[in-house]
Amino acid sequence: MSSGPAVPVIELDSVRFRWHPRAPVVLAIDALAVDPGERVFIRGPSGSGKTTLLGLIGGVLTPESGHVRIQGVELGPRSASARDRLRADAIGFVFQMFNLIPYLSVLDNVLLPCRFSRQRAERAAESGDAADEARRLLLRLGLGQADIVARDVAELSVGQQQRVAVARALIGRPAIVIADEPTSALDADTRDDFLALLAEECGASGAALLFVSHDTELARRFDRTLDMRELNLALAATGAA
């Protein structure tokens, strides 16, 4: 018996967002759905709404109108603390500036999501121990040496810190991984290896991947490309498109 179509992990419906009541609408999206395991490339110039879109998906921002759903759960009516819990459970972030904790070790940085999400801690420990899973991810990303795992993250190179941020996003198999310009510090060969590993790990866990970048050459590696100049109807209304 068929179980029917999968529920989108991300769904936006008739969403409008403005920064305050008298400000113009800066994001207007009639419909957007991302399926489990889908790899989506997001492109668009500065000011096109990419960061605002990610903020709405993460529950950091709430729309003036419309609906934002994560794994079928409506974010709008939920309290800020409930949105925080859902974000911790369901979304792994790779930030452009990494947002690592400089005085913690590499291993402790990777394990941080498990402190904030019981679900991710339990999933990370399914095959033994969460720390073992963190080490496995670091090894896959070329950071498995014992001296690196125990080192303060501030002692690493920019490229190494970037890979720590990826391991942190992936631990505990979140349903969604959001990567915001994660290849900006990598050379071409390292970038290609990095993208292959990121896609493989997301594929293994079934995570949807939202990848934001100005590097349009990367789009061919993804299932679908979203161009904010087409998706965000507010741009056409202001003539910015």
C-alpha positions in Angstrom: 0.0 0.0 0.0 1.4 3.4 -1.0 2.2 5.8 1.8 1.6 8.8 -0.5 3.9 11.6 -1.4 6.6 12.7 1.1 5.8 15.8 3.2 8.2 18.6 2.1 10.8 19.4 4.7 10.5 23.0 3.8 7.4 24.7 2.6 6.6 28.4 2.1 3.1 29.5 1.1 2.0 33.1 0.3 4.9 34.5 2.5 5.4 38.2 2.9 8.0 39.8 5.1 8.9 43.4 5.9 11.3 44.6 8.6 8.7 46.9 10.3 5.1 47.8 9.6 5.8 50.9 7.6 8.7 49.4 5.6 8.2 48.0 2.1 7.9 44.2 1.7 11.4 42.8 1.0 10.4 39.2 0.5 7.4 37.9 -1.3 7.2 34.2 -2.1 4.0 32.6 -3.3 5.1 29.0 -3.2 8.3 27.1 -2.4 8.7 23.4 -1.4 11.8 21.4 -0.9 11.5 17.6 -0.6 13.5 15.3 1.7 16.9 14.6 0.3 16.7 17.3 -2.4 19.8 19.4 -3.2 18.9 23.0 -4.0 21.2 25.7 -5.2 20.2 29.3 -4.2 21.6 32.2 -6.2 21.0 35.9 -6.3 22.8 39.2 -5.9 23.2 41.0 -2.6 19.9 42.4 -1.5 17.8 39.8 -3.3 16.5 38.2 -0.1 18.7 35.2 0.3 19.6 35.9 4.0 15.9 36.8 4.8 14.8 33.6 3.2 17.2 31.6 5.3 16.1 33.5 8.4 12.5 32.6 7.8 13.3 28.9 7.2 15.3 28.8 10.4 12.6 30.4 12.4 14.8 33.4 13.3 12.4 35.6 11.4 8.6 35.3 11.2 6.5 36.4 8.2 4.0 39.2 8.3 1.6 36.9 6.4 1.7 33.4 4.9 3.0 30.1 6.1 6.5 28.7 6.8 6.5 24.9 7.6 9.5 22.8 8.5 8.7 19.0 8.3 5.1 19.9 8.2 5.2 22.0 11.3 3.9 25.6 11.1 6.5 28.0 12.5 4.4 31.2 12.8 2.2 30.3 15.8 5.0 28.8 17.8 6.9 30.7 20.5 10.5 31.8 20.0 11.7 29.0 22.3 9.7 26.4 20.4 11.1 27.7 17.1 14.6 27.5 18.6 14.0 23.8 19.6 12.7 22.9 16.1 15.7 24.6 14.5 18.1 22.8 16.7 16.4 19.4 16.0 15.9 19.8 12.2 18.5 22.1 10.8 22.3 22.1 10.5 23.9 25.4 9.5 27.2 26.0 7.8 27.7 29.8 8.3 29.8 31.9 6.0 31.8 33.1 9.0 31.7 29.6 10.6 30.5 30.8 14.1 32.7 28.3 15.8 33.5 28.7 19.5 37.3 29.7 19.6 38.1 28.4 23.1 36.6 24.9 22.5 38.3 22.0 20.9 37.5 20.8 17.4 35.7 17.8 18.9 33.6 20.0 21.3 32.6 22.4 18.5 31.3 19.5 16.4 29.3 18.1 19.3 27.7 21.5 20.1 24.3 20.7 18.4 24.0 17.6 20.5 23.9 19.8 23.6 21.0 21.8 22.3 19.0 18.9 20.7 18.2 15.7 22.4 17.0 14.2 19.1 20.3 14.9 17.4 22.3 13.6 20.4 20.3 10.4 20.2 20.8 10.0 16.5 24.5 10.7 16.7 24.8 8.0 19.4 22.9 5.3 17.5 26.0 3.4 16.5 27.8 3.8 19.8 28.8 7.3 21.1 28.2 10.8 19.8 31.9 11.6 20.1 32.7 8.6 17.9 30.3 9.9 15.3 31.9 13.4 15.5 35.3 11.8 14.9 34.0 9.8 11.9 32.7 13.0 10.3 36.0 14.8 11.0 37.9 11.9 9.4 35.7 12.0 6.3 36.5 15.7 6.0 40.2 15.2 6.4 40.5 16.2 10.0 40.7 12.9 11.8 44.2 13.2 13.3 44.1 13.0 17.1 46.2 16.1 17.5 43.7 18.1 15.3 40.6 16.8 17.0 41.9 17.9 20.4 43.2 21.2 19.3 41.5 24.5 20.0 39.6 25.4 16.9 41.1 28.9 16.7 44.5 27.3 16.0 43.2 25.8 12.7 43.5 27.3 9.2 40.4 29.0 7.6 39.9 25.9 5.4 40.1 23.6 8.4 37.6 25.7 10.4 35.3 25.5 7.5 35.3 21.7 7.5 34.7 21.7 11.3 31.6 23.8 10.7 30.4 21.3 8.2 30.9 18.4 10.6 29.0 20.3 13.2 26.1 20.9 10.8 25.9 17.2 9.8 26.1 15.6 13.2 22.9 14.0 14.4 21.5 13.8 10.9 19.3 16.9 10.7 16.6 16.9 8.1 17.9 20.0 6.5 21.5 21.4 6.0 21.8 25.0 5.1 25.2 26.1 3.7 25.8 29.8 3.2 28.7 30.5 0.9 30.7 27.6 2.4 33.3 27.3 -0.3 34.6 30.9 -0.4 37.9 30.0 1.4 38.7 26.9 -0.7 40.7 26.4 -3.9 39.1 24.7 -6.8 40.3 21.2 -6.1 39.5 21.3 -2.4 36.2 22.9 -3.2 35.2 20.0 -5.5 36.2 17.4 -2.9 34.4 19.3 -0.2 31.2 19.5 -2.3 31.4 15.8 -3.1 31.7 14.9 0.6 28.9 17.3 1.6 26.6 15.8 -1.0 27.5 12.3 0.0 27.0 12.9 3.7 23.6 14.6 3.1 22.6 11.7 0.8 23.6 9.1 3.4 21.5 10.8 6.1 18.6 11.8 3.8 19.1 15.5 4.5 17.9 18.2 2.1 20.7 20.5 1.2 20.2 24.3 0.6 23.4 25.7 -0.7 23.7 29.5 -1.1 26.6 30.8 -3.3 27.5 33.5 -5.8 29.5 30.9 -7.7 27.1 29.9 -10.4 29.4 27.2 -11.7 28.4 25.1 -8.8 24.8 24.9 -9.8 25.3 21.9 -12.0 26.0 19.8 -9.0 22.5 20.3 -7.6 19.0 18.9 -8.4 17.5 22.4 -8.8 18.5 26.0 -8.8 16.4 28.8 -7.2 17.1 32.3 -8.6 16.0 34.9 -6.0 15.4 37.4 -8.8 12.6 35.1 -10.0 11.5 33.6 -6.7 11.2 36.9 -4.7 8.3 38.8 -6.2 9.1 41.8 -4.1 12.1 42.5 -6.4 9.9 42.9 -9.4 7.6 45.2 -7.5 10.4 47.5 -6.6 12.1 47.3 -10.0 15.2 45.7 -8.4 15.0 42.6 -10.5 
